[in-house]
Structure formats: C-alpha cells, structure tokens
C-alpha cells in the first residue's frame, strides 16, 4: 500500500512539475508594480492589498463596442468554470477612457457582467502611469459629429499571482477553458 501511494504521489508530482501554461508565461515572474485607482464605490483600490488572491487585469472602456464586453463576458465564464475557487480571484477592469469612464459610469457598466467584478478609474495622469507600467497601448480616435469616439487599446488579460508577481498574459480570444486551466494550476 505504501508503494502504491508513493507511485500515485510521484505521478501527481511529475504532472504538476511539467505543467504547460496556456497563456504567455513571464519567466521568471516580475513583481507587479503597485498602483492605486478608484473603484466603482469611490474607494481606493491598491494592487498590493490583493496579495493572496490571483488578480486578472484587463484594460478597456465602457463604450467599447466589441473587445471589452466580450472580455468581461469571458470573465463571467471563467468565474463559472472556477466555481468556488473563483473566490480566490479578483476580476479587474481598468479604463483607458477616463474622460467618459467616471466612477458613476463604471458603477453602472461593470456590475452588468457580475457584481463582484472590480471596475477602476482615476485621473488621466494616474491611469497613464499604470498603462506605462503594464505596456498598455491606448489611443483615442477622432470623434464623430455627435462627439462619439473609439479608443484603440491593448486587448490582453494580465495575471498577477498570489505573491504579487506578474506571471502570465492571455491574448484576446483565448478559450476560457485554457485560461481556467492556468488559474486552477496556480490556485493549487
């Protein structure tokens, strides 16, 4: 019986050691730069206060016609796939359009996907600093006659692990099951 348990544990240990990440691995992991922005309740959100949780970060905006609602819907799928383990993950949406994405607008928009998702905004200067740290591209397009405009932006999901390290990124369109696989591995 002891030999059998040893074989089972050995096989499990090897399978864990040889795990192949689905996302783009940052090796070695880089300490994620801390930032403070304002959440949908008007409260300060600090990345450093999320230690012990995995933080998924996506940069987008509330008037986005495609990528942003698709990604927030994917967050919802990930939460469902993770089931109870989702309590150990923070799903964060940071604006690239602070002119329109006020605290009130973020509070109206983000909970439509899930009330536990965290929408963050701030001053342009504060946001530009965060965008720079994470290498986020954001460029406002010219407005139309009605004043409406689009914002071109990076469409990756960034993963900060429980130790506060930037560990992975996921491209737009990656299957939720593949992202969930990486999350479940890191949550073990």
N, C-alpha and C positions, 0 to 999 in steps of 0.2 A: 504494500500500500504506500509506503514511504517513497519507493522508487517511482510509482505511478504519479504521485503528487509532484515529485521532483520533475518528471518529464512534462507534466501539464504546465507547471510554473515556468520551466525552461522554454517551452514553446511559446507561452504567452509573452515572456520577457523578450525573446528574439523578435516576435511580431511587433512589439511596441518599439523596440530599438530600431527596426528597419522601416518604420512608418514613412511613407512618401507623401509629403504635403501636396495638396491640390492647388493651393494658392502659391504666389511667388514668395519664397522664403527669404527673409533677410538674415543672413548668417555671417557673422554672429549677430544676434539681435542687438538693436541700437536702443539705448534708453530714450523713451519718448519724451520730448520736450514738454514741460508742463505749460498749461495755459489756463486762463480764467476768462470765461464768457458768461453771458446771461441766459438762463433757461426760460422756459415758457411761463414760469411762475414769477419771473422777475428776480429770481435768486441767483447767486453766484454759483457757477459750476466750475470746479477745478479738476483737471485730469488726475492730478496726484491724489485726490481724495477717492479715486475709484480703485485703488490698489486692492488686490484680492478678487477682482472681477475682470473678465475679459471685456474690452471696450471695442466695439465696432464703430468706426467713424466714416461717415460719408459727407462729402461737401456738395451742396446743391442749393436750390432755391424754390420757394413756394409757387412761383408762376411758371415753373418748368413744365413744358408740355409732354415730356416723354421719359427721359432717363431717371429723373428724380422720383416720380410716382412709381415707376417700375422698381426702382431700388428699395423704396420704402415698403412696397408690397413684398419684395423679396425678404426684407427684414421680418415681415409678418410670417412668411413661410418658414424662415429659419427658427423663429420663436416656436412655431408649432412643431417643427421637426425635433427641436431640443426638448420639448415638453417641460418637465420640472427643472431640467438643467438650465433652462433659459433664465432662471432667476439669478444665475451667476454671470450673465452677460448684460452689458449696457449697450443699447442700440442708440447711437448718437447721430444727429443730422445737423450739420453746421452750415449756415447760409453763406452763399457767395454773392448775395444781393441785399446788403444791409439797408439800402435805401427803402426798399419795399418790405423787407422781412423784419418788421418790428417785433417786439415781444408779443404784442397782441395778435399779429398776423401768424407768427409761428405757433401761438397757443390755439389759434383757430384751425390751422392746417395739419400739424403733426399728429394730434390725437385722432384724426380721422382714420389713421392707419392702425394705431394702437396707443392707448392712453399711457402706457409705460415708456414709450419712446421719448427720447430727450431731444428737443429742438433747441439750438443755441444760436444766439445772435450777439451783436456788440457793435462797437464803433468801427468804422472803416479801418482806422489805424490798428485797433486790436485784432481785427479779423485778418488784415494783410500780414500781420506778424505770424499768425497761425498758418495762413496759407503758405507763407515763405518756408516756415519750418518743415512743413509736410510736402513741399514741392507741388503745391496745387496751382493749376492754371485757372484763372478766372478773367474773362474779358467781356465787358458789356458791349452789346451790339447797338447800332443806331436805333433810336425809337421811331415807330411809325407815326402817322398823322394823329392817332389817338393817344400817343405817349407810351404805348406798349413796346416792350423790348425783350429780347432774349439775352441770356448770359451763357457764353461758351465756358465750359468748365471741365476739369478733370472728373472722370467717372469711375474711379476706383473706390473700393472699400478698404480701409486701413484697419488692421487688427493690432491692438495694444494688449499684451498678455497680462496675466495676474500680477506679475512683478513690475509692471510699468514699462516693459520693453516693446518697442515697435518690432513685431515679429513677422507679419505677413501682409500682403496686399492681394486683393482679388479683383480681376478685371470685370468691367460691366458685362453682364450676360453669362457669367459662370453659373452653372447649375447650383441651385440651392443645396442639393444633396451633397455636392462636393465641398461646399463651404461648411456645411453642418458636420461633415466628416472631420475636417480640421478642428473645428470647435470642440467636438466631442473628444478628440485626441488630447487637446490641450486642457480640457476640463478633468481628465482622469488624474 
